[in-house]
Amino acid sequence: MLNLALFGPPGAGKGTQSEFLVKKYNLFYISTGDRLRKEMAGKTKLGLEAQSIIATGGLVSDEIIVQIIEKTITDNPGSNGFLFDGFPRTYIQAYILEGLMLKLHTSLNCLISLSVPEEESVRRLMNRGITSGRSDDNESVIRNRLREYNQKTLPVLQFYRDKGIYVEVDGTAEIDQVHQRITEIVRNELSKSLFNVVLFGYPGSGRGSQGKALARKFGLEYVATGSMLEAEIKAGTETGKRITALYENGQLVPDEIVVQLIEKRLADSKGVKGFIFKGFPRTLVQSYILDGLLQKHGSSITQIIEIEVPTLELIRRLDERSQTAGCMPYDSSTSKIVKRLHEHETKTVPVIAKYNQLHGVVKIDGQGTFDEVFARISAGIEDGFKSMR
């Protein structure tokens, strides 16, 4: 997840740069003024509370503002991240945002400040007043706004300087040059982020062999629920005994077991570039669990890949595999194979549809030799790395 705050005095060009950032990195734009007006227009509880305060000439409290921001973030779980414009405005709000980010298991990556001298800000806003006809674009009002910005906001900038996540950009440069500098900053932040891939495909599509090879090539951690469950069985743990009993009765392993194993794997993996998930999530419930697990570690899904193979080819492959040492529990008979394929159809295909709506799913032709399929998936992941950077 990429969370940015964009600062700058009136006339610095925050609006132009905000549009650029939102479009390029698929961020959700949060302007406290915009969100407040939306709450009031929708006559929500928070909106009505804010409206009654404004009607009596009061200022909307930080308590209301932070609730609106928290609601905005939690209502948009599929976002790549958030762009805060004009928040936090005060030193106290900086601490409020810090606490809110911690509560939501994420953090602010960096604060980008567009630096523009006062006289340049005045000149820009005066010129804007000529064309816009805005009554507040006169010199007296402009200088008051700049004075307020300096008094209230500069301490906020120092707060983030002290945290080491403050970056200043020359806002007097040409728009394209400012774009380029901001892109460099964001690329640097993204290079610190985990690259997380979810690999989908019907049983027999080759997810396991491809996933392991891809993890080696791209330096990612391979997380396969099947392998983790087998490890528990071989180790003879209490969890392994429960899993064995479930397998013998033809039952699926419950989420509580799988989630504990995945959470432990994430916590134990230090210094990794990212993960490739195979076999999880299989259900809509599990998809929400994975989103939550990654968010807890300050991360999110980067790319979804689905390996597509025709049904008859899947059955042929699984039947062939049933005659080998690599036979899986659901390969032992045709009826079990069909049941497993149907299960994927009813439970996992809706998960893929959900992710396609939120993130987009890269579809890969799974027919051909191992190397041919591997090359196609590798190209898809490389494109993902490029777009992330």
C-alpha positions as CSV (number, residue, x, y, z in Angstrom):
1,M,0.0,0.0,0.0
2,L,1.3,3.5,-0.9
3,N,0.2,6.3,1.4
4,L,1.3,9.8,0.6
5,A,0.7,13.3,1.9
6,L,1.0,16.2,-0.5
7,F,1.8,19.6,1.0
8,G,2.5,23.1,-0.4
9,P,1.4,26.7,0.1
10,P,-1.7,28.0,-1.8
11,G,-0.7,28.3,-5.4
12,A,2.0,25.6,-5.2
13,G,0.2,23.3,-7.7
14,K,-1.1,20.6,-5.4
15,G,-4.2,20.1,-7.5
16,T,-2.3,19.4,-10.7
17,Q,0.1,17.1,-8.9
18,S,-2.7,15.3,-7.0
19,E,-4.4,14.4,-10.3
20,F,-1.1,13.1,-11.6
21,L,-0.5,10.9,-8.5
22,V,-4.0,9.6,-8.3
23,K,-4.1,8.5,-12.0
24,K,-0.6,7.1,-12.2
25,Y,-0.6,5.1,-8.9
26,N,-4.3,4.4,-8.5
27,L,-4.5,6.2,-5.2
28,F,-7.7,7.2,-3.4
29,Y,-7.7,11.0,-3.0
30,I,-8.5,12.3,0.5
31,S,-9.2,16.0,0.8
32,T,-10.7,16.7,4.2
33,G,-12.8,19.6,2.8
34,D,-14.2,17.4,0.0
35,R,-14.9,14.5,2.3
36,L,-16.6,16.8,4.9
37,R,-18.8,18.2,2.2
38,K,-19.7,14.7,1.0
39,E,-20.7,13.6,4.5
40,M,-22.9,16.7,4.9
41,A,-24.5,16.3,1.5
42,G,-25.3,12.7,2.4
43,K,-26.7,13.7,5.7
44,T,-24.7,11.1,7.5
45,K,-24.4,11.2,11.3
46,L,-20.9,12.7,11.0
47,G,-22.1,15.1,8.3
48,L,-25.1,16.4,10.3
49,E,-22.8,16.8,13.4
50,A,-20.3,18.9,11.3
51,Q,-23.1,20.9,9.7
52,S,-24.6,21.9,13.1
53,I,-21.1,23.1,14.2
54,I,-20.5,25.1,11.0
55,A,-24.0,26.6,11.3
56,T,-23.1,28.2,14.6
57,G,-19.8,29.5,13.3
58,G,-17.6,26.9,14.9
59,L,-14.7,24.9,13.5
60,V,-15.2,21.2,12.9
61,S,-13.2,19.3,15.5
62,D,-10.3,16.9,14.9
63,E,-12.5,14.2,16.4
64,I,-15.0,14.5,13.5
65,I,-12.3,14.9,10.9
66,V,-10.4,11.8,12.0
67,Q,-13.6,9.7,12.0
68,I,-14.4,10.8,8.4
69,I,-10.8,9.9,7.3
70,E,-11.0,6.5,9.0
71,K,-14.4,5.8,7.4
72,T,-13.0,6.8,4.0
73,I,-10.0,4.4,4.3
74,T,-12.0,1.5,5.6
75,D,-14.7,2.0,3.0
76,N,-12.1,1.6,0.2
77,P,-10.2,-1.6,1.0
78,G,-9.4,-2.2,-2.7
79,S,-7.4,0.9,-3.1
80,N,-3.7,0.9,-3.9
81,G,-3.2,3.5,-1.2
82,F,-4.3,7.0,-0.3
83,L,-3.2,10.5,-1.1
84,F,-3.8,13.0,1.7
85,D,-4.2,16.6,0.5
86,G,-4.2,19.3,3.2
87,F,-4.1,16.8,6.1
88,P,-2.6,16.8,8.6
89,R,-2.9,20.6,8.9
90,T,-1.6,20.9,12.4
91,Y,1.0,19.3,14.7
92,I,-1.7,17.6,16.7
93,Q,-3.3,16.2,13.5
94,A,0.1,14.8,12.6
95,Y,-0.1,12.7,15.8
96,I,-3.7,11.8,15.1
97,L,-2.9,10.5,11.6
98,E,0.0,8.5,13.0
99,G,-2.3,6.8,15.5
100,L,-4.9,6.2,12.8
101,M,-2.4,4.6,10.5
102,L,-1.2,2.3,13.2
103,K,-4.7,1.3,14.1
104,L,-5.3,0.4,10.4
105,H,-2.0,-1.6,10.3
106,T,-0.4,0.8,7.7
107,S,1.7,3.9,7.7
108,L,2.4,7.1,5.8
109,N,5.2,6.4,3.3
110,C,6.3,10.0,2.9
111,L,5.2,13.6,2.9
112,I,6.0,15.4,-0.4
113,S,6.2,19.2,0.1
114,L,6.0,21.5,-3.0
115,S,8.3,24.4,-2.1
116,V,7.3,27.8,-3.6
117,P,8.5,31.3,-2.3
118,E,5.8,33.6,-1.0
119,E,6.1,36.1,-3.7
120,E,5.7,33.4,-6.4
121,S,2.6,32.1,-4.6
122,V,1.1,35.6,-4.5
123,R,1.9,36.1,-8.2
124,R,0.3,32.8,-9.2
125,L,-2.8,33.3,-7.2
126,M,-3.3,36.9,-8.4
127,N,-3.1,35.7,-11.9
128,R,-5.6,32.9,-11.1
129,G,-7.9,35.6,-9.7
130,I,-7.9,37.4,-13.0
131,T,-9.1,34.4,-14.9
132,S,-11.2,32.6,-12.2
133,G,-13.0,35.6,-10.8
134,R,-12.6,34.1,-7.3
135,S,-13.2,36.8,-4.7
136,D,-10.6,35.3,-2.3
137,D,-7.8,35.7,-4.9
138,N,-6.9,39.2,-3.8
139,E,-3.5,40.1,-2.3
140,S,-4.7,40.8,1.2
141,V,-6.6,37.4,1.5
142,I,-3.7,35.6,-0.2
143,R,-1.1,36.9,2.2
144,N,-3.3,36.0,5.2
145,R,-3.7,32.4,3.8
146,L,0.1,32.1,3.4
147,R,0.6,33.4,6.9
148,E,-1.8,30.8,8.3
149,Y,-0.1,28.1,6.2
150,N,3.3,29.0,7.6
151,Q,2.1,29.3,11.2
152,K,0.2,26.0,11.3
153,T,1.7,23.8,8.7
154,L,5.5,24.3,9.0
155,P,5.5,22.6,12.4
156,V,3.8,19.6,10.7
157,L,6.6,19.5,8.1
158,Q,9.2,19.4,10.9
159,F,7.3,16.5,12.5
160,Y,7.8,14.5,9.3
161,R,11.4,15.7,8.9
162,D,12.2,14.3,12.3
163,K,10.6,11.0,11.2
164,G,12.8,10.9,8.1
165,I,9.9,10.7,5.6
166,Y,9.8,14.4,4.5
167,V,10.8,15.2,0.9
168,E,10.9,18.6,-0.6
169,V,10.3,19.3,-4.3
170,D,11.0,22.6,-6.1
171,G,7.4,23.7,-7.0
172,T,8.7,26.6,-9.2
173,A,9.9,24.1,-11.8
174,E,7.9,23.2,-14.9
175,I,5.0,20.9,-14.3
176,D,6.6,18.0,-16.2
177,Q,9.8,18.4,-14.1
178,V,7.8,18.4,-10.9
179,H,6.0,15.2,-12.2
180,Q,9.4,13.6,-12.9
181,R,10.8,14.4,-9.4
182,I,7.7,13.1,-7.7
183,T,7.9,9.9,-9.7
184,E,11.5,9.4,-8.6
185,I,10.4,9.8,-5.0
186,V,7.5,7.4,-5.3
187,R,9.7,4.8,-7.1
188,N,12.1,4.9,-4.2
189,E,9.2,4.3,-1.8
190,L,7.8,1.5,-3.9
191,S,11.2,-0.2,-4.0
192,K,10.9,-0.7,-0.3
193,S,7.4,-2.4,-0.7
194,L,6.8,-6.1,-0.9
195,F,5.8,-7.6,-4.3
196,N,3.0,-10.0,-3.5
197,V,1.6,-12.3,-6.2
198,V,-1.5,-14.5,-5.9
199,L,-1.3,-17.4,-8.4
200,F,-4.7,-18.8,-9.4
201,G,-5.6,-21.7,-11.7
202,Y,-7.7,-24.9,-11.6
203,P,-6.1,-28.1,-10.1
204,G,-3.8,-29.4,-12.8
205,S,-3.0,-26.0,-14.3
206,G,0.6,-26.2,-13.1
207,R,0.4,-23.6,-10.3
208,G,2.7,-25.5,-7.9
209,S,5.6,-26.2,-10.3
210,Q,5.3,-22.7,-11.9
211,G,5.0,-21.0,-8.5
212,K,8.2,-22.6,-7.1
213,A,10.2,-21.7,-10.3
214,L,8.8,-18.1,-10.3
215,A,9.7,-17.7,-6.6
216,R,13.3,-18.7,-7.4
217,K,13.6,-16.5,-10.4
218,F,12.2,-13.3,-8.8
219,G,13.6,-13.9,-5.3
220,L,10.1,-14.2,-3.7
221,E,8.9,-16.4,-0.9
222,Y,6.7,-19.3,-2.1
223,V,3.7,-19.8,0.2
224,A,1.6,-22.9,-0.6
225,T,-1.0,-24.0,1.8
226,G,-0.7,-27.7,0.7
227,S,3.0,-27.8,1.4
228,M,2.5,-26.2,4.8
229,L,-0.2,-28.7,5.7
230,E,1.9,-31.6,4.6
231,A,4.8,-30.3,6.7
232,E,2.6,-30.3,9.8
233,I,1.5,-33.9,9.0
234,K,5.1,-35.1,8.6
235,A,6.2,-33.3,11.8
236,G,3.5,-35.2,13.7
237,T,2.2,-32.0,15.4
238,E,-1.2,-31.8,16.9
239,T,-2.2,-29.6,14.0
240,G,-0.9,-32.3,11.6
241,K,-3.0,-35.0,13.3
242,R,-6.1,-32.8,13.0
243,I,-5.3,-32.3,9.3
244,T,-4.9,-36.1,8.7
245,A,-8.2,-36.8,10.3
246,L,-9.9,-34.2,8.1
247,Y,-8.3,-35.7,5.0
248,E,-9.4,-39.2,5.9
249,N,-13.0,-38.0,6.3
250,G,-12.8,-36.2,2.9
251,Q,-13.2,-32.8,4.6
252,L,-11.5,-29.5,3.9
253,V,-9.0,-28.0,6.4
254,P,-10.8,-25.1,8.2
255,D,-9.6,-21.5,7.8
256,E,-8.5,-21.3,11.4
257,I,-5.7,-23.8,10.8
258,V,-4.6,-22.4,7.4
259,V,-4.6,-18.8,8.6
260,Q,-2.4,-19.6,11.6
261,L,0.1,-21.3,9.4
262,I,0.2,-18.4,6.9
263,E,0.4,-15.8,9.6
264,K,3.4,-17.6,11.1
265,R,5.0,-17.9,7.7
266,L,4.6,-14.1,7.1
267,A,6.0,-13.3,10.5
268,D,9.0,-15.6,10.2
269,S,10.0,-14.3,6.8
270,K,12.4,-11.5,7.3
271,G,14.1,-9.4,4.6
272,V,12.1,-11.0,1.7
273,K,11.2,-9.1,-1.4
274,G,7.6,-10.4,-1.4
275,F,5.5,-13.6,-1.6
276,I,3.9,-15.9,-4.2
277,F,0.7,-17.4,-2.8
278,K,-0.6,-20.7,-4.2
279,G,-3.7,-22.4,-2.9
280,F,-4.8,-19.4,-0.9
281,P,-7.2,-17.7,-1.0
282,R,-9.7,-20.4,-2.3
283,T,-12.9,-18.7,-1.0
284,L,-14.2,-15.1,-0.7
285,V,-13.8,-15.3,3.0
286,Q,-10.2,-16.3,2.6
287,S,-9.6,-13.4,0.2
288,Y,-10.6,-11.0,2.9
289,I,-8.4,-12.8,5.4
290,L,-5.4,-12.5,3.1
291,D,-6.1,-8.8,2.6
292,G,-6.1,-8.4,6.4
293,L,-3.0,-10.4,7.0
294,L,-1.0,-8.5,4.4
295,Q,-2.3,-5.1,5.7
296,K,-1.2,-6.2,9.2
297,H,2.3,-6.4,7.8
298,G,2.0,-3.0,6.1
299,S,1.6,-4.6,2.7
300,S,-1.1,-5.6,0.1
301,I,-1.6,-7.7,-3.0
302,T,0.5,-6.5,-5.9
303,Q,-0.5,-8.8,-8.8
304,I,-3.1,-11.5,-9.5
305,I,-2.3,-14.1,-12.1
306,E,-4.6,-16.8,-13.4
307,I,-3.2,-19.8,-15.4
308,E,-5.9,-20.9,-17.9
309,V,-6.2,-24.5,-19.1
310,P,-9.2,-26.2,-20.9
311,T,-11.2,-28.5,-18.7
312,L,-10.5,-31.7,-20.8
313,E,-6.7,-31.0,-20.6
314,L,-7.0,-30.5,-16.8
315,I,-8.7,-33.9,-16.4
316,R,-6.1,-35.6,-18.6
317,R,-3.3,-34.1,-16.6
318,L,-4.8,-35.0,-13.2
319,D,-5.6,-38.5,-14.4
320,E,-2.0,-38.9,-15.6
321,R,-0.7,-37.5,-12.3
322,S,-2.7,-40.0,-10.3
323,Q,-0.4,-42.8,-11.7
324,T,2.7,-41.1,-10.3
325,A,4.3,-40.4,-6.9
326,G,3.1,-36.8,-7.1
327,C,-0.6,-38.0,-6.8
328,M,-2.7,-35.7,-4.7
329,P,-5.6,-36.8,-2.4
330,Y,-8.1,-35.6,-5.0
331,D,-6.4,-37.3,-7.9
332,S,-7.2,-40.9,-6.9
333,S,-10.4,-41.3,-8.9
334,T,-12.3,-39.5,-11.7
335,S,-15.1,-38.7,-9.4
336,K,-12.8,-37.0,-6.9
337,I,-11.1,-35.0,-9.8
338,V,-14.5,-33.8,-11.0
339,K,-15.6,-32.9,-7.5
340,R,-12.4,-30.8,-7.0
341,L,-12.8,-29.0,-10.3
342,H,-16.4,-28.2,-9.5
343,E,-15.4,-26.9,-6.1
344,H,-12.9,-24.6,-7.7
345,E,-15.6,-23.4,-10.1
346,T,-18.1,-22.6,-7.3
347,K,-15.8,-21.3,-4.6
348,T,-12.6,-19.9,-6.2
349,V,-13.8,-18.4,-9.5
350,P,-15.9,-15.8,-7.6
351,V,-12.7,-14.8,-5.7
352,I,-10.9,-14.3,-9.1
353,A,-13.9,-12.2,-10.2
354,K,-13.6,-10.0,-7.1
355,Y,-9.9,-9.5,-7.6
356,N,-10.4,-8.7,-11.3
357,Q,-12.8,-6.0,-10.3
358,L,-10.5,-4.5,-7.7
359,H,-7.0,-5.1,-9.1
360,G,-7.3,-6.6,-12.6
361,V,-6.2,-10.2,-13.2
362,V,-3.4,-11.2,-15.6
363,K,-4.7,-14.2,-17.7
364,I,-1.9,-16.6,-18.8
365,D,-2.4,-19.4,-21.3
366,G,-1.3,-22.5,-19.4
367,Q,-1.0,-24.8,-22.5
368,G,2.4,-25.8,-23.9
369,T,5.6,-26.9,-22.4
370,F,6.7,-25.9,-18.9
371,D,9.2,-23.4,-20.2
372,E,6.7,-21.8,-22.6
373,V,4.2,-21.2,-19.8
374,F,7.0,-20.1,-17.5
375,A,8.1,-17.5,-20.0
376,R,4.6,-16.1,-20.3
377,I,4.0,-15.9,-16.6
378,S,7.5,-14.3,-16.1
379,A,6.7,-11.7,-18.7
380,G,3.5,-10.9,-16.8
381,I,5.4,-10.5,-13.5
382,E,8.1,-8.4,-15.0
383,D,5.3,-6.0,-16.3
384,G,4.0,-6.0,-12.8
385,F,7.3,-5.0,-11.4
386,K,7.6,-2.2,-14.0
387,S,4.2,-0.8,-13.3
388,M,4.9,-0.9,-9.5
389,R,8.1,1.0,-10.0
